[in-house]
Amino acid sequence: MLKSKKLLLSTLFTAMTLGASTHVFAEGLTIGLSVANLQADFFNQIKQSVEAEGKKKGIKIITVDAQGNSATQVSQVQDLITRQIDALIYIPAGATAAGIPVKAARAAGIPVVALDRNAPDAPGDTFIASDSVTAARQLAEYVGKVTGGKGRLAILQGQIGTSPENDRAKGFSEGLAKFPELKVVAEQPAEWAQDRGFAVAQDMLQRDPNITVFFGRADAMALGAAQAVKVANLSQPVTVVGFDGDVAGLKAVAAGTLSATMTQQSQMMGRLALESAVALKEGKEVPKIQLQEAILTTKDNVAPFIANHP
């Protein structure tokens, strides 16, 4: 709890500082927003936030959608550079070629805000993301609590090699270490997608119908797993948890389809990304890493997030 308070205070201080230092200079700038895939609600939330904040400040936002394709994203960012953007907010479409757009922007003297994912070979000038290690650890501890520390656990992975997948894997494993009788019996990528989550979870259940827990490392995959559990008509109850706090995921928590998710503060992260982009353009000092708290969300506390996403 103390760490969460410190994270929140740090976030508020950073946002207030950046807001105070950049507001005077923001009007008239052009910021490129390169999004991994707008089919994902999480990225749409960020897009909405960046564009709304840009409108308030008189900043032109040019948004491009890579639709999950790294090669497409490289081409789109190169086009943004030729359009002489003042800064780039960049959400890599995957691990492959993730550093190329950052290097190209740097070569053109354009500062880069990496958001949600950071290219290991070419990190952004600042990196904004949820503290996924801490959040996934909290989620594992929740699963341990609601299952009595026993069960057969299946994990649906995101894109291998991306920072959210790596961090959520690390944190969840750390949390599970407290529950030696909660065994991981299956683990397979489902590429962040609901249809893949359904297919992979269905295959896992065919191989092991005694699975008692699914962790989808994104809400979309968790929803796919929940659907697979429903059609399998199992004799045992199955706990399904996700990560992101997508609108669909939050509604599923409220309905009891998912037991829990970790709600990311996507609207706040979008605003912070824009403030950071402007600050970098003006030569201001911006922290290299800006991690935000993700909030364990269950049926007990989900309603406010559905009404007003953080």
C-alpha positions as CSV (number, residue, x, y, z in Angstrom):
1,M,0.0,0.0,0.0
2,L,2.8,2.4,0.8
3,K,4.5,1.7,-2.5
4,S,1.1,2.4,-4.3
5,K,0.8,5.7,-2.5
6,K,4.4,6.7,-3.5
7,L,3.7,5.8,-7.1
8,L,0.5,7.9,-7.1
9,L,2.2,10.8,-5.5
10,S,5.1,10.5,-8.0
11,T,2.7,10.4,-10.9
12,L,0.8,13.5,-9.7
13,F,4.0,15.4,-9.1
14,T,5.3,14.5,-12.6
15,A,2.1,15.5,-14.3
16,M,1.8,18.8,-12.4
17,T,5.4,19.6,-13.1
18,L,5.2,18.8,-16.8
19,G,1.9,20.5,-17.1
20,A,3.2,23.7,-15.6
21,S,6.4,23.7,-17.7
22,T,4.9,22.9,-21.1
23,H,1.6,24.7,-21.2
24,V,3.1,27.9,-22.5
25,F,4.9,26.3,-25.3
26,A,2.4,23.6,-26.4
27,E,0.2,25.6,-28.8
28,G,1.0,25.1,-32.5
29,L,3.1,21.9,-32.1
30,T,2.4,18.8,-34.1
31,I,2.8,15.5,-32.3
32,G,2.8,12.1,-34.0
33,L,1.0,9.2,-32.2
34,S,1.9,5.8,-33.6
35,V,-0.4,3.2,-32.1
36,A,0.2,-0.6,-32.2
37,N,-3.3,-1.7,-32.9
38,L,-6.5,0.4,-32.4
39,Q,-8.6,-2.8,-32.2
40,A,-7.4,-3.0,-28.6
41,D,-9.5,-0.9,-26.2
42,F,-6.5,-0.1,-24.1
43,F,-4.8,1.7,-27.1
44,N,-8.1,3.3,-28.0
45,Q,-8.3,4.8,-24.5
46,I,-4.8,6.3,-24.9
47,K,-5.6,7.6,-28.3
48,Q,-8.8,9.3,-27.1
49,S,-6.9,10.8,-24.1
50,V,-4.0,12.2,-26.2
51,E,-6.3,13.7,-28.9
52,A,-8.6,15.3,-26.3
53,E,-5.7,16.8,-24.4
54,G,-4.2,18.0,-27.7
55,K,-7.4,19.7,-28.6
56,K,-7.4,21.5,-25.2
57,K,-3.8,22.8,-25.7
58,G,-4.0,23.7,-29.4
59,I,-1.7,20.8,-30.4
60,K,-2.2,19.0,-33.7
61,I,-2.2,15.2,-33.2
62,I,-1.5,12.9,-36.2
63,T,-2.6,9.4,-35.3
64,V,-1.5,6.3,-37.3
65,D,-2.6,2.7,-36.6
66,A,-0.1,-0.1,-37.3
67,Q,-2.9,-2.8,-37.0
68,G,-0.4,-5.0,-35.2
69,N,2.1,-5.0,-38.1
70,S,5.7,-3.9,-37.3
71,A,6.6,-3.3,-40.9
72,T,3.6,-1.1,-41.4
73,Q,4.5,0.8,-38.3
74,V,8.1,1.5,-39.5
75,S,6.6,2.9,-42.7
76,Q,4.1,5.0,-40.9
77,V,6.6,6.5,-38.6
78,Q,8.9,7.3,-41.5
79,D,6.0,9.2,-43.0
80,L,5.4,11.1,-39.8
81,I,9.0,12.2,-39.8
82,T,8.7,13.5,-43.3
83,R,5.6,15.5,-42.1
84,Q,8.0,17.2,-39.7
85,I,6.3,16.3,-36.4
86,D,7.8,17.9,-33.3
87,A,7.7,14.8,-31.1
88,L,6.6,11.2,-31.4
89,I,4.5,9.2,-29.0
90,Y,5.2,5.6,-29.8
91,I,3.5,2.3,-28.9
92,P,5.5,-0.5,-30.6
93,A,3.4,-3.1,-32.5
94,G,5.6,-5.9,-31.4
95,A,9.2,-6.9,-30.4
96,T,10.3,-7.3,-34.0
97,A,11.9,-4.1,-35.5
98,A,10.6,-2.1,-32.5
99,G,13.8,0.0,-32.3
100,I,13.8,1.1,-35.9
101,P,11.2,4.0,-35.6
102,V,13.0,5.3,-32.5
103,K,16.3,5.4,-34.2
104,A,14.8,7.1,-37.3
105,A,13.1,9.7,-35.1
106,R,16.3,10.4,-33.2
107,A,18.3,10.8,-36.5
108,A,15.8,13.5,-37.4
109,G,16.1,15.2,-34.0
110,I,12.6,14.2,-32.9
111,P,12.1,13.2,-29.2
112,V,10.3,10.0,-28.5
113,V,7.9,9.0,-25.8
114,A,7.6,5.2,-25.6
115,L,4.3,4.2,-24.2
116,D,3.3,0.8,-22.8
117,R,6.2,-1.0,-24.6
118,N,9.9,0.0,-24.9
119,A,12.3,-1.2,-27.5
120,P,15.3,-2.7,-25.6
121,D,17.8,-1.8,-28.3
122,A,16.5,1.8,-28.7
123,P,14.4,2.9,-25.6
124,G,12.4,6.1,-25.8
125,D,13.6,9.4,-24.3
126,T,11.0,8.6,-21.6
127,F,9.1,5.4,-21.1
128,I,5.5,5.5,-19.6
129,A,3.8,2.3,-18.6
130,S,2.0,0.6,-15.8
131,D,4.2,-1.0,-13.2
132,S,3.3,-4.5,-14.6
133,V,5.7,-6.4,-12.4
134,T,4.1,-5.1,-9.2
135,A,0.6,-5.4,-10.6
136,A,1.0,-9.0,-11.8
137,R,2.5,-9.9,-8.5
138,Q,-0.6,-8.5,-6.8
139,L,-2.9,-10.4,-9.2
140,A,-1.1,-13.7,-8.4
141,E,-1.5,-13.1,-4.7
142,Y,-5.2,-12.5,-5.3
143,V,-5.5,-15.8,-7.2
144,G,-3.7,-17.6,-4.4
145,K,-6.1,-16.1,-1.9
146,V,-9.4,-17.0,-3.7
147,T,-8.2,-20.5,-4.6
148,G,-6.9,-21.3,-1.2
149,G,-3.4,-21.6,-2.8
150,K,-4.2,-24.8,-4.7
151,G,-5.1,-25.6,-8.3
152,R,-4.1,-26.2,-11.8
153,L,-3.2,-22.9,-13.6
154,A,-3.1,-22.2,-17.3
155,I,-1.6,-19.0,-18.7
156,L,-2.4,-17.2,-22.0
157,Q,0.7,-15.2,-23.0
158,G,0.8,-12.0,-25.1
159,Q,3.4,-11.3,-27.8
160,I,6.6,-13.0,-26.7
161,G,9.4,-10.5,-26.2
162,T,7.3,-7.4,-25.6
163,S,7.9,-5.6,-22.3
164,P,4.3,-6.0,-21.0
165,E,4.5,-9.8,-21.6
166,N,7.9,-10.0,-19.9
167,D,7.0,-7.8,-16.9
168,R,3.6,-9.6,-16.3
169,A,5.4,-13.0,-16.5
170,K,8.0,-11.9,-14.0
171,G,5.6,-10.4,-11.5
172,F,3.1,-13.2,-11.7
173,S,5.8,-15.8,-11.2
174,E,7.0,-13.9,-8.1
175,G,3.5,-13.9,-6.6
176,L,3.0,-17.6,-7.4
177,A,6.1,-18.5,-5.5
178,K,4.1,-18.0,-2.3
179,F,1.7,-20.8,-3.4
180,P,3.6,-24.0,-4.2
181,E,0.4,-26.0,-4.6
182,L,-0.9,-23.7,-7.3
183,K,0.8,-25.3,-10.3
184,V,1.3,-23.9,-13.8
185,V,0.2,-26.8,-16.1
186,A,0.0,-25.0,-19.4
187,E,1.4,-21.8,-20.9
188,Q,1.0,-20.6,-24.6
189,P,0.9,-17.4,-26.6
190,A,-2.5,-16.1,-27.7
191,E,-1.2,-12.8,-29.2
192,W,-3.4,-10.5,-27.0
193,A,-6.5,-11.5,-29.0
194,Q,-9.9,-12.8,-27.8
195,D,-10.4,-15.3,-30.6
196,R,-6.9,-16.7,-30.1
197,G,-7.5,-16.8,-26.3
198,F,-10.6,-18.9,-26.9
199,A,-8.9,-21.3,-29.3
200,V,-5.8,-21.7,-27.1
201,A,-7.8,-22.1,-23.9
202,Q,-10.1,-24.6,-25.6
203,D,-7.1,-26.7,-26.7
204,M,-5.6,-26.5,-23.2
205,L,-8.9,-27.8,-21.7
206,Q,-9.0,-30.6,-24.1
207,R,-5.5,-31.7,-23.0
208,D,-6.2,-31.1,-19.3
209,P,-9.9,-30.8,-18.4
210,N,-8.9,-30.4,-14.7
211,I,-7.6,-26.8,-15.1
212,T,-9.0,-24.6,-12.3
213,V,-7.5,-21.2,-13.1
214,F,-6.8,-19.2,-16.3
215,F,-4.7,-16.1,-16.4
216,G,-5.0,-14.1,-19.6
217,R,-2.2,-11.5,-19.7
218,A,-4.7,-9.2,-21.4
219,D,-8.4,-9.0,-20.8
220,A,-9.2,-10.0,-24.4
221,M,-7.4,-13.3,-23.9
222,A,-9.1,-13.8,-20.5
223,L,-12.5,-13.2,-22.1
224,G,-11.6,-15.9,-24.7
225,A,-10.7,-18.3,-21.9
226,A,-13.9,-17.6,-20.1
227,Q,-15.8,-18.4,-23.2
228,A,-13.9,-21.7,-23.6
229,V,-14.6,-22.6,-20.0
230,K,-18.3,-21.9,-20.6
231,V,-18.7,-24.2,-23.6
232,A,-16.5,-26.9,-22.1
233,N,-19.2,-27.5,-19.4
234,L,-16.7,-28.5,-16.8
235,S,-17.6,-30.2,-13.5
236,Q,-15.3,-27.9,-11.5
237,P,-15.5,-24.1,-11.1
238,V,-12.7,-22.2,-12.9
239,T,-11.3,-18.8,-11.8
240,V,-10.5,-16.5,-14.8
241,V,-8.4,-13.3,-14.3
242,G,-7.2,-10.8,-16.8
243,F,-5.1,-7.6,-17.1
244,D,-5.7,-4.2,-18.6
245,G,-9.1,-2.9,-17.3
246,D,-10.6,-2.8,-20.8
247,V,-14.2,-1.7,-20.9
248,A,-15.2,-5.2,-21.9
249,G,-13.0,-6.7,-19.2
250,L,-14.5,-4.4,-16.5
251,K,-18.0,-5.3,-17.5
252,A,-17.1,-8.9,-17.4
253,V,-15.8,-8.4,-13.8
254,A,-19.0,-6.8,-12.9
255,A,-21.0,-9.7,-14.4
256,G,-18.8,-12.3,-12.7
257,T,-17.4,-13.7,-15.9
258,L,-13.9,-12.6,-14.8
259,S,-13.0,-12.8,-11.2
260,A,-10.5,-9.8,-11.4
261,T,-8.4,-7.7,-13.7
262,M,-5.7,-5.1,-13.2
263,T,-7.0,-1.7,-14.4
264,Q,-4.4,0.4,-16.1
265,Q,-4.8,4.2,-16.0
266,S,-4.9,4.6,-19.7
267,Q,-6.6,8.0,-19.8
268,M,-4.1,9.4,-17.4
269,M,-1.2,7.8,-19.3
270,G,-2.3,9.4,-22.5
271,R,-2.3,12.9,-20.9
272,L,1.1,12.3,-19.3
273,A,2.5,11.1,-22.7
274,L,1.5,14.3,-24.4
275,E,2.8,16.5,-21.6
276,S,6.1,14.5,-21.7
277,A,6.3,14.9,-25.5
278,V,6.0,18.7,-25.3
279,A,8.4,18.9,-22.4
280,L,11.0,16.9,-24.4
281,K,10.5,19.1,-27.4
282,E,11.2,22.2,-25.3
283,G,14.4,20.6,-23.8
284,K,12.9,20.1,-20.3
285,E,14.1,17.3,-18.0
286,V,11.7,14.3,-18.1
287,P,12.2,11.1,-16.0
288,K,13.6,8.2,-18.1
289,I,11.0,5.8,-16.7
290,Q,7.5,6.8,-15.5
291,L,5.7,3.8,-14.1
292,Q,2.1,4.1,-13.1
293,E,0.0,2.0,-10.6
294,A,-2.4,-0.5,-12.0
295,I,-5.4,-1.3,-9.7
296,L,-6.6,-4.7,-8.6
297,T,-10.2,-4.6,-9.7
298,T,-12.9,-7.0,-8.5
299,K,-16.7,-7.0,-8.4
300,D,-16.4,-4.9,-5.2
301,N,-14.7,-1.9,-6.7
302,V,-15.3,-2.1,-10.5
303,A,-18.3,0.2,-10.8
304,P,-16.4,3.6,-10.6
305,F,-14.0,2.4,-13.4
306,I,-16.9,1.5,-15.7
307,A,-18.5,4.9,-15.1
308,N,-15.3,6.9,-15.5
309,H,-12.2,5.1,-16.8
310,P,-9.0,6.4,-15.0
